[in-house]
Amino acid sequence: MCGPFVHQIDPIIGDIGGIYLWWYGASYTFGFLGAFLWIRRVRVSLEFDRYAVYGLTILLASGVLLGGRFVEVAFYEWSYYREHLWQIPAIWLGGMSTHGILLGAAIGVWIFCRSFGKNFLSVADELAIAGAWIMGLGRIGNFIDGQIAGSITEVCWAVQFPDLEGFRHPVVLYDGIKNLLLVPVLLFIRSRRPPPGVVFGNFVFWYGFLRIFVDFFREYRTEFIGFPPGQEFNILMSMLGLGLLVWAYRFQRVQDTPRSAASSFETRRDASWIQRITLITLMAIPLVIPSDWTQDVPERYGSRHEGLKYSELYPRIPESLIPDGP
């Protein structure tokens, strides 16, 4: 038995000095922590010392934050931010694109591999599992914030979202469950010791391909080149993932040694204190980020948190200037 759910979850954890902490942002904090622990676990097979483990996690987290913000601003909300350029770095006002997160993460990993002389595909194969974990937690954070609603429906698990009429598909939970289910699938593929690039290619393909169907339940209110912006990215990801799989199986060799086999690599460098502080900072930064499309934070959440109505950090934006986001 199930029944419609009225969303009354408080998305705010608390506040520190007038800056509010959000469950959505916390989902990325937990995601970065999980990625760090996973990289540390597989560091022997990747021939990483502790210095490299911290370096990769730092660049991964930096790529996620910068990429997610850039795509959100440039492709989803540019009509708003071109009139409010000073708010682009104001991440506490909200705005993170999932496709931008993936793009930024890939760029961060590429920079790491170039700097440390590592094979990109081998590293990306391991990080695909952490990536699915991060994206899954992020979507759960979206739901807690009451953001990204689906179309109106009569299914018994429909959700009444804040500030929206009717019961709707919890499309963000569909996407989150899809991402988390990719974790055991990718682990199984990894256990078969496929050619380099196969695990990563499967992640890219299945993330984009399955989201095409998930997004049919989503109610977009904007378009990019005539299509809902998310769907164009989904199709592109599906094509890239499929191309990578074909290339990997055709031109790459199957791994000869089990990943669990002992490596001759020995730890040479420990993490520096600068790396440790930087990683802690990057894990803390997401806590101030609300879910996307929330430049109207005082209007949306001020009824439950009076401080939002009067804080200069959260300006009250006229309704006519609030972007029509997804």
C-alpha positions in Angstrom: 0.0 0.0 0.0 1.2 3.5 -0.7 -0.3 7.0 -0.8 0.5 10.5 -1.9 3.2 12.3 0.1 3.0 15.9 1.2 6.5 17.3 1.2 7.1 19.2 4.5 10.8 18.3 5.0 12.9 21.2 6.3 15.8 21.5 3.9 17.9 23.6 6.3 20.2 21.9 8.8 21.0 25.1 10.7 22.9 28.3 10.3 26.4 29.6 11.2 26.8 33.4 11.4 23.9 34.0 9.1 25.0 31.4 6.5 22.5 28.6 6.2 23.5 25.0 5.9 21.4 22.8 3.6 20.8 19.1 3.3 21.3 19.3 -0.5 24.8 20.7 0.0 25.5 18.1 2.7 24.8 15.4 0.1 27.9 16.5 -1.8 29.9 16.7 1.4 29.1 13.0 2.0 29.7 12.3 -1.6 33.2 13.8 -1.6 33.9 11.8 1.6 32.8 8.6 0.0 34.9 9.4 -3.1 38.0 10.0 -0.9 37.4 6.7 1.0 37.0 4.8 -2.3 40.1 6.3 -3.9 42.1 5.5 -0.7 40.8 1.9 -0.9 41.8 1.3 -4.5 45.0 3.3 -4.4 47.3 0.2 -4.5 45.8 -1.0 -7.8 46.2 2.5 -9.2 49.7 2.8 -7.8 48.8 5.9 -5.8 50.6 7.2 -2.7 48.7 9.2 -0.1 49.8 12.5 -1.8 48.1 11.3 -5.0 45.0 10.2 -3.2 44.5 13.7 -1.8 45.5 15.3 -5.0 42.9 13.4 -7.0 40.1 14.0 -4.5 40.9 17.7 -4.4 40.8 18.1 -8.2 37.6 15.9 -8.4 35.8 18.0 -5.8 37.0 21.2 -7.4 35.8 20.1 -10.8 32.4 19.1 -9.4 31.8 22.5 -7.8 33.2 24.6 -10.6 31.7 22.6 -13.4 28.3 22.3 -11.8 28.1 26.0 -11.2 29.4 27.0 -14.7 26.9 24.9 -16.7 24.0 26.0 -14.4 24.9 29.7 -15.0 25.9 29.5 -18.7 23.2 27.2 -20.0 20.3 27.2 -17.6 20.2 30.6 -16.0 22.2 33.0 -18.1 19.1 35.2 -18.7 19.2 35.9 -15.0 22.9 36.0 -14.3 23.8 38.3 -17.2 21.9 41.0 -15.3 23.5 39.9 -11.9 27.1 39.0 -12.7 28.2 39.6 -9.1 26.0 36.8 -8.0 27.7 34.1 -10.1 30.1 33.1 -7.4 27.4 33.4 -4.7 26.9 29.6 -4.4 24.8 30.1 -1.2 22.0 31.3 -3.5 21.9 28.0 -5.3 22.6 26.7 -8.7 24.3 23.4 -9.6 23.9 21.5 -12.9 24.3 17.7 -12.8 25.7 17.6 -16.3 28.1 20.3 -15.3 29.1 18.3 -12.3 30.0 15.4 -14.5 31.9 17.6 -17.0 33.8 19.3 -14.3 34.7 16.1 -12.6 36.0 14.7 -15.8 38.2 17.8 -16.4 39.5 17.6 -12.8 40.5 13.9 -13.3 42.1 14.8 -16.6 44.2 17.5 -15.0 45.2 15.1 -12.3 46.3 12.5 -14.8 48.3 15.0 -16.8 50.0 16.3 -13.7 50.7 12.9 -12.1 51.4 10.9 -15.3 48.5 8.5 -14.9 46.3 6.8 -17.4 43.1 8.7 -17.6 40.8 5.7 -18.5 42.2 3.5 -15.6 41.6 6.3 -13.1 38.2 7.2 -14.6 37.1 3.5 -14.4 37.6 3.6 -10.6 36.1 7.0 -10.2 32.9 6.1 -12.1 31.8 4.2 -9.1 32.4 7.1 -6.8 30.7 9.4 -9.4 27.5 7.3 -9.4 27.5 7.5 -5.6 28.0 11.3 -5.5 25.2 11.8 -8.1 22.8 9.6 -6.3 23.3 11.4 -3.0 23.0 14.7 -4.8 19.5 13.8 -6.1 18.4 12.8 -2.6 19.5 16.2 -1.5 17.4 17.8 -4.3 14.4 15.9 -3.0 14.9 17.0 0.6 15.1 20.6 -0.7 11.8 20.1 -2.4 13.2 21.0 -5.8 13.0 19.5 -9.4 9.4 18.3 -9.4 7.9 16.1 -12.1 4.7 16.4 -14.0 1.3 16.0 -12.3 0.3 12.4 -11.8 -2.2 10.2 -10.0 0.3 7.4 -9.1 0.0 6.4 -5.4 3.6 7.5 -4.7 3.0 11.0 -6.0 4.4 14.0 -4.0 2.9 17.4 -3.2 5.9 19.7 -3.6 6.2 23.0 -1.8 4.8 26.0 -3.8 3.5 23.8 -6.6 -0.1 22.7 -7.3 -1.1 19.1 -7.5 0.7 15.8 -6.8 3.7 15.1 -9.0 6.1 12.5 -10.0 9.1 12.5 -7.6 11.3 12.5 -10.7 14.4 13.5 -8.7 14.1 10.4 -6.6 13.8 8.3 -9.8 17.1 9.8 -11.0 18.7 9.3 -7.6 17.7 5.7 -7.4 18.9 5.1 -10.9 22.3 6.6 -10.0 22.7 4.5 -6.8 21.7 1.3 -8.7 24.5 2.0 -11.1 27.0 1.4 -8.2 26.5 -2.4 -7.9 26.3 -2.7 -11.7 29.6 -0.9 -12.2 31.2 -2.9 -9.4 30.1 -6.1 -11.2 31.5 -4.9 -14.5 34.8 -3.9 -12.7 35.1 -7.4 -11.2 35.2 -8.9 -14.7 38.5 -7.0 -15.3 37.4 -5.5 -18.7 39.7 -3.3 -20.9 40.4 0.2 -19.6 37.6 2.6 -20.3 34.8 0.0 -20.1 33.6 0.8 -16.6 33.7 4.5 -17.3 32.0 4.1 -20.6 29.2 2.1 -19.0 28.7 4.9 -16.4 28.6 7.6 -19.1 26.2 5.6 -21.3 23.8 4.3 -18.7 23.7 7.6 -16.8 22.7 9.5 -19.9 20.6 6.9 -21.6 18.4 6.0 -18.6 18.0 9.7 -17.7 16.4 10.3 -21.1 13.4 8.2 -19.9 13.5 9.6 -16.4 13.3 13.2 -17.7 10.1 12.4 -19.6 8.5 12.7 -16.2 10.1 16.0 -15.5 8.4 19.3 -16.0 10.9 21.7 -17.7 10.1 25.3 -18.0 12.9 26.3 -20.3 14.4 25.2 -23.6 17.9 25.2 -25.0 18.2 25.2 -28.8 14.5 24.1 -29.1 14.8 21.1 -26.6 14.7 20.8 -22.8 18.4 21.4 -21.9 18.8 18.3 -19.9 17.7 16.0 -22.7 20.3 17.3 -25.1 23.0 16.6 -22.6 21.5 13.2 -22.0 21.6 12.2 -25.6 25.2 13.5 -26.0 26.3 11.5 -23.0 24.7 8.4 -24.3 26.5 8.8 -27.6 29.8 9.5 -26.0 29.5 6.5 -23.6 28.5 4.1 -26.4 31.4 5.4 -28.5 33.9 4.9 -25.7 32.6 1.3 -25.1 33.1 0.4 -28.8 36.5 1.9 -28.8 37.6 0.3 -25.6 36.6 -3.2 -26.6 38.1 -2.8 -30.0 41.4 -1.3 -29.2 42.1 -1.9 -25.5 43.5 -5.1 -24.0 41.7 -7.0 -21.3 43.5 -6.6 -18.0 45.7 -9.6 -17.3 46.1 -9.3 -13.5 43.3 -9.1 -10.9 42.8 -5.7 -9.3 43.2 -7.3 -5.9 46.6 -8.6 -6.7 49.5 -7.1 -4.7 51.3 -4.3 -6.3 55.0 -3.5 -6.3 54.1 0.1 -5.7 55.2 1.5 -2.4 54.0 4.6 -0.7 56.5 7.4 -1.3 54.8 10.6 -0.3 52.4 11.4 2.5 49.7 14.0 2.1 50.8 17.6 3.0 49.1 19.7 5.5 48.0 22.0 2.7 46.3 19.1 1.0 44.5 18.1 4.2 43.2 21.6 4.8 42.2 22.1 1.2 40.2 18.8 1.1 38.4 19.6 4.4 37.5 23.1 3.0 36.2 21.6 -0.2 34.1 19.2 1.8 32.7 22.0 3.9 31.9 24.4 1.0 28.9 22.5 -0.4 27.1 22.7 3.0 26.1 26.3 2.1 24.6 25.4 -1.3 20.8 25.0 -1.6 19.3 23.1 -4.5 19.2 24.7 -7.9 17.0 27.5 -9.1 16.7 29.0 -5.7 17.6 32.7 -6.1 14.3 33.2 -4.5 15.5 31.6 -1.2 14.0 34.2 1.1 10.5 33.9 -0.5 10.6 30.1 -0.7 12.0 29.3 2.8 11.6 32.5 4.8 8.3 31.5 6.3 10.1 28.8 8.3 13.4 30.6 8.8 12.9 34.3 9.6 16.6 35.1 9.3 16.4 34.4 5.5 14.0 37.4 5.1 16.4 39.9 6.5 19.9 38.7 5.7 21.9 40.8 3.2 23.5 37.6 2.0 20.1 36.4 0.7 18.7 39.4 -1.3 15.0 39.5 -1.9 14.6 39.4 -5.7 11.5 40.9 -7.4 9.3 38.1 -8.8 9.7 39.5 -12.3 13.5 38.9 -12.2 13.3 35.3 -10.8 14.4 33.0 -13.7 11.9 30.4 -15.0 14.0 27.4 -14.1 13.3 23.7 -14.5 
